[in-house]
Amino acid sequence: MPSTGAGGVSGGDPVIGTARVRVPLPSGRYAAGVDTASTRTARPLITARTAAVWTVLRRELDRHAGRRLTVLDVGGGTGGFAVPLAEAGHAVTVIDASPDALAALTRRAADAGVAGRVRAVQGDGDALSSLVEPGSVDLILCHAVLEVVDDPAGVVAAIATALRPGGAVSLLVAGRAAAILGRAINGHLPAAAAVAADPDGRAGARDTLRRRYDVETAAALLSTAGLEVEETHGVRVLADLLPATVLEEDPQALLELEIALASRPPFRDIASQLHLFARRP
């Protein structure tokens, strides 16, 4: 299972423009900071590419205010999500196939002063069931993993088994519609047609991803495993479509627009990634 390389949002499709916007999430409704008993306050650097995900995670952390959660980040890479969650006072285990990514995670956690709350485990998403005790986890992040594993249904089933009753999963997958749109806008019409026609949403044998999803197919994976989908958002609705000059001109406006469109079809459905938040009954 390839590492995301950043412990966060990633994808395998080309983007239009650089979209390297990094701005702090504003305070208030969408603030990413989490008040806990910890003396440190987690303020992850929020971007237009991660804002929708952090918004949902913040609500889940607020739901358990004052409680130390057991968190599992599958394919968490260098800890872009894991370290801020640990800074908020939670115990986080990151499973990733890349030893280099895990080494960077360990350094990052140490630099943040949370080495004691972050555990690195080398392993593959397909082997998740053998790495985690059943019913032992409160929150699982599975971001940019199902596109590359051998058995996505098996991974989701293992996630459902690992969750405690009432536990939740944050699932992030590559969107099929965005892959078609992005290739078409870039003038790669045969590749766009291939993604549209292929049952798994692939552009051909050289495609870096093994599959892509729409809202229905991603939700079906979760429901088949006995999980109940509570929220669905698009991630990077606009960020991958706009030229760099637009992104750099007003990054705050882009951030706010991304959040505003994230849950609204049809904008949600053309996002580069789809974020589904589900719970074990």
Beta strands, then each sheet from edge to edge (+ up, - down):
strand 1: 70-74
strand 2: 91-96
strand 3: 118-122
strand 4: 137-143
strand 5: 163-174
strand 6: 228-235
strand 7: 273-279
sheet 1: 3+ 2+ 1+ 4+ 5+ 7- 6+
end
